[in-house]
């Protein structure tokens, strides 16, 4: 089948299918005229790629894992270094979640201490010590994490 048909069957744009090929995730055969030719197994491969992308994996990691994948919703067979790769990806994801949680906590604190600015003629300070207290409180989780 040609790229347009694969796109219709999988719901993935032809542009994205070409990107998957560039990343080494798909390897279509070529006709003598240079057209891409896909087999039925490529529809399963596209579903595998989409499922692994939905799990938050990069195309680089997916390229490593695809040889271990079986079935449309990938079941990963025991391939060399598979578990170490997945554990590393999970650890990276957990670290990003921790960072986002700290950012969320700081933003939440800013929102809870925010108030409308007071009008201060002649260049006076509208916030004074309230601003300093908010700053200190917002960065407390960062200091605790760094310690």
MODELLER restraints for C-alpha pairs under 7 A, 6 or more apart:
rsr = mdl.restraints
at = mdl.atoms
rsr.add(forms.Gaussian(group=physical.xy_distance, feature=features.Distance(at['CA:1:A'], at['CA:37:A']), mean=5.41, stdev=0.5))
rsr.add(forms.Gaussian(group=physical.xy_distance, feature=features.Distance(at['CA:1:A'], at['CA:38:A']), mean=5.06, stdev=0.5))
rsr.add(forms.Gaussian(group=physical.xy_distance, feature=features.Distance(at['CA:1:A'], at['CA:39:A']), mean=6.32, stdev=0.5))
rsr.add(forms.Gaussian(group=physical.xy_distance, feature=features.Distance(at['CA:2:A'], at['CA:36:A']), mean=5.96, stdev=0.5))
rsr.add(forms.Gaussian(group=physical.xy_distance, feature=features.Distance(at['CA:2:A'], at['CA:37:A']), mean=5.13, stdev=0.5))
rsr.add(forms.Gaussian(group=physical.xy_distance, feature=features.Distance(at['CA:2:A'], at['CA:38:A']), mean=6.09, stdev=0.5))
rsr.add(forms.Gaussian(group=physical.xy_distance, feature=features.Distance(at['CA:3:A'], at['CA:14:A']), mean=6.25, stdev=0.5))
rsr.add(forms.Gaussian(group=physical.xy_distance, feature=features.Distance(at['CA:3:A'], at['CA:36:A']), mean=6.44, stdev=0.5))
rsr.add(forms.Gaussian(group=physical.xy_distance, feature=features.Distance(at['CA:4:A'], at['CA:14:A']), mean=6.36, stdev=0.5))
rsr.add(forms.Gaussian(group=physical.xy_distance, feature=features.Distance(at['CA:6:A'], at['CA:43:A']), mean=6.64, stdev=0.5))
rsr.add(forms.Gaussian(group=physical.xy_distance, feature=features.Distance(at['CA:7:A'], at['CA:13:A']), mean=5.40, stdev=0.5))
rsr.add(forms.Gaussian(group=physical.xy_distance, feature=features.Distance(at['CA:7:A'], at['CA:14:A']), mean=5.68, stdev=0.5))
rsr.add(forms.Gaussian(group=physical.xy_distance, feature=features.Distance(at['CA:10:A'], at['CA:43:A']), mean=6.40, stdev=0.5))
rsr.add(forms.Gaussian(group=physical.xy_distance, feature=features.Distance(at['CA:20:A'], at['CA:26:A']), mean=5.74, stdev=0.5))
rsr.add(forms.Gaussian(group=physical.xy_distance, feature=features.Distance(at['CA:21:A'], at['CA:27:A']), mean=6.00, stdev=0.5))
rsr.add(forms.Gaussian(group=physical.xy_distance, feature=features.Distance(at['CA:23:A'], at['CA:59:A']), mean=6.82, stdev=0.5))
rsr.add(forms.Gaussian(group=physical.xy_distance, feature=features.Distance(at['CA:24:A'], at['CA:63:A']), mean=6.67, stdev=0.5))
rsr.add(forms.Gaussian(group=physical.xy_distance, feature=features.Distance(at['CA:25:A'], at['CA:63:A']), mean=5.72, stdev=0.5))
rsr.add(forms.Gaussian(group=physical.xy_distance, feature=features.Distance(at['CA:28:A'], at['CA:36:A']), mean=5.72, stdev=0.5))
rsr.add(forms.Gaussian(group=physical.xy_distance, feature=features.Distance(at['CA:28:A'], at['CA:37:A']), mean=5.52, stdev=0.5))
rsr.add(forms.Gaussian(group=physical.xy_distance, feature=features.Distance(at['CA:28:A'], at['CA:38:A']), mean=5.26, stdev=0.5))
rsr.add(forms.Gaussian(group=physical.xy_distance, feature=features.Distance(at['CA:29:A'], at['CA:36:A']), mean=5.82, stdev=0.5))
rsr.add(forms.Gaussian(group=physical.xy_distance, feature=features.Distance(at['CA:29:A'], at['CA:37:A']), mean=5.06, stdev=0.5))
rsr.add(forms.Gaussian(group=physical.xy_distance, feature=features.Distance(at['CA:29:A'], at['CA:38:A']), mean=6.58, stdev=0.5))
rsr.add(forms.Gaussian(group=physical.xy_distance, feature=features.Distance(at['CA:30:A'], at['CA:36:A']), mean=4.73, stdev=0.5))
rsr.add(forms.Gaussian(group=physical.xy_distance, feature=features.Distance(at['CA:30:A'], at['CA:37:A']), mean=5.67, stdev=0.5))
rsr.add(forms.Gaussian(group=physical.xy_distance, feature=features.Distance(at['CA:31:A'], at['CA:37:A']), mean=6.80, stdev=0.5))
rsr.add(forms.Gaussian(group=physical.xy_distance, feature=features.Distance(at['CA:44:A'], at['CA:71:A']), mean=6.97, stdev=0.5))
rsr.add(forms.Gaussian(group=physical.xy_distance, feature=features.Distance(at['CA:44:A'], at['CA:72:A']), mean=5.01, stdev=0.5))
rsr.add(forms.Gaussian(group=physical.xy_distance, feature=features.Distance(at['CA:47:A'], at['CA:72:A']), mean=5.58, stdev=0.5))
rsr.add(forms.Gaussian(group=physical.xy_distance, feature=features.Distance(at['CA:47:A'], at['CA:73:A']), mean=6.88, stdev=0.5))
rsr.add(forms.Gaussian(group=physical.xy_distance, feature=features.Distance(at['CA:48:A'], at['CA:72:A']), mean=5.50, stdev=0.5))
rsr.add(forms.Gaussian(group=physical.xy_distance, feature=features.Distance(at['CA:48:A'], at['CA:73:A']), mean=5.81, stdev=0.5))
rsr.add(forms.Gaussian(group=physical.xy_distance, feature=features.Distance(at['CA:48:A'], at['CA:74:A']), mean=5.48, stdev=0.5))
rsr.add(forms.Gaussian(group=physical.xy_distance, feature=features.Distance(at['CA:51:A'], at['CA:73:A']), mean=6.46, stdev=0.5))
rsr.add(forms.Gaussian(group=physical.xy_distance, feature=features.Distance(at['CA:52:A'], at['CA:62:A']), mean=6.69, stdev=0.5))
rsr.add(forms.Gaussian(group=physical.xy_distance, feature=features.Distance(at['CA:65:A'], at['CA:82:A']), mean=6.97, stdev=0.5))
rsr.add(forms.Gaussian(group=physical.xy_distance, feature=features.Distance(at['CA:68:A'], at['CA:76:A']), mean=5.15, stdev=0.5))
rsr.add(forms.Gaussian(group=physical.xy_distance, feature=features.Distance(at['CA:68:A'], at['CA:77:A']), mean=5.05, stdev=0.5))
rsr.add(forms.Gaussian(group=physical.xy_distance, feature=features.Distance(at['CA:68:A'], at['CA:78:A']), mean=6.85, stdev=0.5))
rsr.add(forms.Gaussian(group=physical.xy_distance, feature=features.Distance(at['CA:68:A'], at['CA:79:A']), mean=5.84, stdev=0.5))
rsr.add(forms.Gaussian(group=physical.xy_distance, feature=features.Distance(at['CA:69:A'], at['CA:75:A']), mean=5.48, stdev=0.5))
rsr.add(forms.Gaussian(group=physical.xy_distance, feature=features.Distance(at['CA:69:A'], at['CA:76:A']), mean=4.63, stdev=0.5))
rsr.add(forms.Gaussian(group=physical.xy_distance, feature=features.Distance(at['CA:69:A'], at['CA:77:A']), mean=6.37, stdev=0.5))
rsr.add(forms.Gaussian(group=physical.xy_distance, feature=features.Distance(at['CA:70:A'], at['CA:76:A']), mean=6.50, stdev=0.5))
rsr.add(forms.Gaussian(group=physical.xy_distance, feature=features.Distance(at['CA:102:A'], at['CA:141:A']), mean=6.68, stdev=0.5))
rsr.add(forms.Gaussian(group=physical.xy_distance, feature=features.Distance(at['CA:106:A'], at['CA:138:A']), mean=4.73, stdev=0.5))
rsr.add(forms.Gaussian(group=physical.xy_distance, feature=features.Distance(at['CA:106:A'], at['CA:139:A']), mean=7.00, stdev=0.5))
rsr.add(forms.Gaussian(group=physical.xy_distance, feature=features.Distance(at['CA:109:A'], at['CA:138:A']), mean=6.14, stdev=0.5))
rsr.add(forms.Gaussian(group=physical.xy_distance, feature=features.Distance(at['CA:110:A'], at['CA:134:A']), mean=6.68, stdev=0.5))
rsr.add(forms.Gaussian(group=physical.xy_distance, feature=features.Distance(at['CA:110:A'], at['CA:138:A']), mean=6.94, stdev=0.5))
rsr.add(forms.Gaussian(group=physical.xy_distance, feature=features.Distance(at['CA:113:A'], at['CA:134:A']), mean=6.65, stdev=0.5))
rsr.add(forms.Gaussian(group=physical.xy_distance, feature=features.Distance(at['CA:117:A'], at['CA:126:A']), mean=6.39, stdev=0.5))
rsr.add(forms.Gaussian(group=physical.xy_distance, feature=features.Distance(at['CA:118:A'], at['CA:126:A']), mean=5.45, stdev=0.5))
rsr.add(forms.Gaussian(group=physical.xy_distance, feature=features.Distance(at['CA:119:A'], at['CA:126:A']), mean=6.92, stdev=0.5))
rsr.add(forms.Gaussian(group=physical.xy_distance, feature=features.Distance(at['CA:120:A'], at['CA:126:A']), mean=6.05, stdev=0.5))
